[in-house]
Amino acid sequence: MRKLFIFVSFVFVGLIVSAQTIFVGPKLGIDIGSPIPFSNIPQGAKGEPKMGFNVGAFFIYAFNDIHSISYEAGLVRKHTVFETPLDSMEYVERIQHPTLPDVIFEVDTWFTGKASGAFDNYYFEQSLQHNFNVNTRLKVSYGLYYAILQKSNTYAVGVGTVGYDPEIITQELDYSSNMRRVDYGVKAGVLVKATERTDLGLKLNYGIKSVFVDSFTMIDYSVNNTFLELALYYKFNVLKNLTEKKI
């Protein structure tokens, strides 16, 4: 571990020495979008994206006047409400024994009706991106992100029938505990220079894996995080500040 720390320290010092510019600073923004089943959208499904936040910090290392890389880390809330039809979805009905209350039977059956609820997930998200200057004010940016789920308030309430029973029931469906803990994917967009110290970023994030774990068979198709991020970056030029102090 000590050798690894020394190696990383030398690499970091080397980057600072060779860098033309290094920026660090806070990032404040919003996320809006939804987990979307691109490959199999049920007929009649609809959603309403809600505004989430994106708060953190960033580090930018410029190789030259055209190319730089940036690392970002922070807390992100991804939130949307939805309504979707459920057509013969796999469902486990729990039936209590009539005389032995502690005995519960589980019966594999199906649920038909509709579900409404919300995806409301909080992630610690990191991203690594390449940035290329188009001109003095505009940059294009692309890279990858990796997010770890910190908290989920995702829920759904289903209204419909179970199996052949015609009785209409209302049932809370377990979505929250079936959220995938790790979300990762691609991020791409633009950065616009607003002032000498601030940039505005508009980027699209797309998750490669479904937000549901593979073992969750009630939803038998992929539902991928697809969110648009608008953020303000406040920059501090580290090398400039160090040089001024040295002088």
C-alpha positions in Angstrom: 0.0 0.0 0.0 2.9 2.4 0.8 4.5 1.7 -2.5 1.2 2.3 -4.3 0.8 5.6 -2.5 4.3 6.7 -3.4 3.7 5.7 -7.0 0.4 7.6 -7.2 2.1 10.7 -5.6 4.8 10.7 -8.2 2.3 10.4 -11.0 0.2 13.2 -9.6 3.3 15.5 -9.2 4.4 14.6 -12.7 1.0 15.6 -14.1 1.1 18.9 -12.3 4.6 19.7 -13.6 3.7 18.8 -17.2 0.2 20.3 -17.2 -0.6 23.5 -19.0 -3.6 24.1 -16.8 -5.3 22.4 -13.9 -8.8 23.5 -12.7 -10.7 22.3 -9.6 -13.9 23.5 -8.1 -17.5 22.8 -7.1 -20.3 21.7 -9.4 -24.0 22.5 -8.9 -26.7 21.2 -11.3 -30.0 19.4 -12.0 -30.9 16.1 -13.5 -34.1 15.4 -15.4 -35.0 12.2 -17.2 -36.3 8.7 -16.5 -35.3 5.0 -16.6 -36.6 4.1 -20.1 -37.3 0.6 -21.6 -36.1 1.5 -25.1 -36.4 -2.1 -26.4 -39.9 -2.9 -25.1 -42.1 0.1 -24.1 -45.5 -1.3 -23.0 -48.4 0.3 -24.9 -50.0 2.9 -22.7 -47.0 3.4 -20.4 -46.2 7.0 -19.5 -43.9 8.9 -17.3 -43.3 12.4 -15.9 -39.7 13.3 -15.1 -39.1 15.2 -11.9 -36.2 17.5 -11.3 -33.3 16.0 -9.3 -30.1 17.5 -8.1 -26.4 17.0 -9.0 -23.9 18.4 -6.5 -20.2 17.7 -6.3 -16.7 18.7 -7.3 -14.5 18.4 -10.4 -10.9 18.3 -11.5 -9.7 19.3 -15.0 -6.3 18.5 -16.4 -5.4 20.2 -19.7 -2.9 18.6 -22.0 -2.9 21.5 -24.3 -5.2 24.2 -25.7 -7.4 21.7 -27.4 -7.6 18.5 -25.2 -8.3 18.0 -21.5 -9.6 15.3 -19.3 -12.0 15.9 -16.3 -13.0 13.9 -13.3 -16.2 14.6 -11.5 -17.7 13.1 -8.3 -20.9 13.9 -6.3 -24.3 13.1 -5.1 -27.1 12.7 -7.7 -30.8 12.3 -7.4 -32.7 10.6 -10.3 -36.4 11.0 -10.0 -39.5 10.3 -12.1 -43.1 9.2 -11.7 -44.7 6.6 -14.0 -47.8 4.6 -14.9 -47.6 1.4 -16.8 -49.9 -1.5 -17.7 -49.1 -4.9 -16.3 -50.0 -7.8 -18.6 -49.7 -11.3 -17.0 -46.6 -10.3 -15.0 -45.1 -12.9 -12.8 -46.4 -12.6 -9.3 -46.0 -14.5 -6.0 -49.2 -14.5 -3.9 -48.7 -15.2 -0.2 -51.6 -17.1 1.4 -52.0 -17.5 5.1 -53.0 -20.9 6.5 -56.6 -20.7 7.8 -55.8 -22.3 11.2 -52.0 -21.7 11.5 -51.3 -18.0 11.3 -47.6 -18.4 11.2 -47.7 -20.6 8.1 -47.5 -18.7 4.8 -47.9 -20.4 1.4 -46.3 -18.8 -1.6 -48.0 -19.4 -4.9 -46.5 -18.5 -8.3 -49.2 -16.8 -10.4 -49.6 -13.7 -12.5 -50.8 -10.1 -12.0 -52.8 -8.2 -14.7 -53.7 -4.5 -14.3 -51.7 -1.3 -14.1 -49.0 0.0 -11.8 -48.2 3.6 -10.8 -45.3 4.9 -8.7 -42.0 6.6 -8.8 -38.3 5.9 -9.4 -36.5 8.0 -6.8 -32.9 7.0 -6.5 -29.8 8.7 -4.9 -26.4 7.8 -6.3 -22.8 8.7 -5.5 -21.6 9.2 -9.1 -18.1 9.5 -10.6 -17.2 10.2 -14.2 -14.1 10.5 -16.4 -14.4 12.5 -19.6 -12.4 13.8 -22.5 -13.0 17.4 -23.5 -12.1 18.9 -26.9 -12.2 22.6 -27.7 -14.3 23.5 -30.7 -13.5 27.2 -30.2 -12.6 29.5 -27.3 -16.1 29.2 -25.8 -17.3 25.7 -26.7 -16.1 22.2 -25.8 -17.5 18.8 -26.7 -17.3 16.2 -23.9 -17.6 12.4 -23.8 -16.7 9.7 -21.4 -18.0 7.1 -18.8 -19.7 7.3 -15.5 -19.9 4.9 -12.5 -22.6 5.3 -9.8 -23.3 3.5 -6.6 -26.8 3.5 -5.2 -27.0 5.2 -1.8 -30.7 5.2 -1.1 -33.9 4.3 -3.0 -37.4 5.5 -2.5 -38.6 3.7 -5.6 -42.1 2.2 -5.2 -45.1 1.0 -7.3 -48.7 0.3 -6.5 -50.5 -2.2 -8.7 -54.3 -2.3 -9.2 -55.6 -5.4 -11.0 -56.4 -9.1 -10.7 -54.3 -12.1 -9.6 -54.5 -15.2 -11.6 -58.0 -16.2 -12.6 -59.6 -14.5 -9.6 -61.7 -11.6 -11.0 -61.5 -9.6 -7.7 -59.7 -6.3 -8.1 -57.0 -5.8 -5.6 -54.5 -3.1 -4.7 -51.0 -4.4 -4.0 -47.8 -2.6 -3.3 -45.1 -4.0 -5.6 -41.5 -4.4 -4.3 -39.4 -2.3 -6.6 -37.1 -0.5 -4.1 -35.2 -3.6 -2.9 -34.8 -4.8 -6.5 -32.8 -1.7 -7.6 -29.4 -2.5 -9.0 -26.7 -1.2 -6.6 -24.2 -0.2 -9.4 -25.1 1.9 -12.4 -22.6 2.7 -15.1 -22.8 4.0 -18.7 -21.8 6.7 -21.1 -21.9 10.5 -20.7 -21.6 13.0 -23.6 -22.5 16.7 -24.1 -21.1 20.2 -24.4 -19.4 22.7 -22.1 -19.9 26.4 -22.7 -17.6 29.1 -21.2 -19.9 31.6 -19.4 -17.2 33.7 -17.7 -13.5 33.3 -17.0 -14.4 31.3 -13.9 -17.6 29.5 -14.8 -18.7 26.9 -17.4 -22.2 25.6 -18.2 -22.5 21.9 -19.0 -25.3 20.1 -20.8 -24.7 16.3 -20.9 -26.7 13.2 -21.5 -26.2 10.1 -19.3 -27.2 6.6 -20.5 -27.0 3.5 -18.3 -25.8 0.3 -20.0 -27.5 -2.0 -17.5 -31.1 -2.1 -16.4 -31.9 -0.3 -13.1 -33.4 -3.6 -11.9 -31.4 -6.6 -10.7 -31.3 -9.6 -13.0 -33.3 -11.7 -10.6 -36.3 -9.4 -10.6 -38.5 -11.3 -13.1 -41.6 -9.2 -12.7 -40.1 -6.7 -15.1 -38.7 -9.0 -17.8 -37.1 -6.2 -20.0 -34.3 -3.7 -19.6 -35.1 -0.3 -18.1 -32.1 2.0 -18.5 -31.3 5.3 -16.7 -31.5 8.1 -19.3 -31.0 11.5 -17.9 -30.1 15.0 -19.1 -27.7 17.0 -16.8 -27.5 20.7 -16.7 -24.7 22.0 -14.4 -22.7 25.1 -13.4 -18.9 24.7 -12.9 -17.0 27.2 -10.8 -13.3 27.0 -11.7 -10.1 27.7 -9.7 -6.9 27.7 -11.7 -4.5 25.7 -9.4 -1.3 26.2 -11.3 -1.9 29.9 -11.6 -2.6 30.2 -7.9 0.5 28.2 -7.0 2.7 30.2 -9.3 1.5 33.5 -7.9 2.2 32.3 -4.3 5.6 31.2 -5.3 6.4 34.5 -6.8 
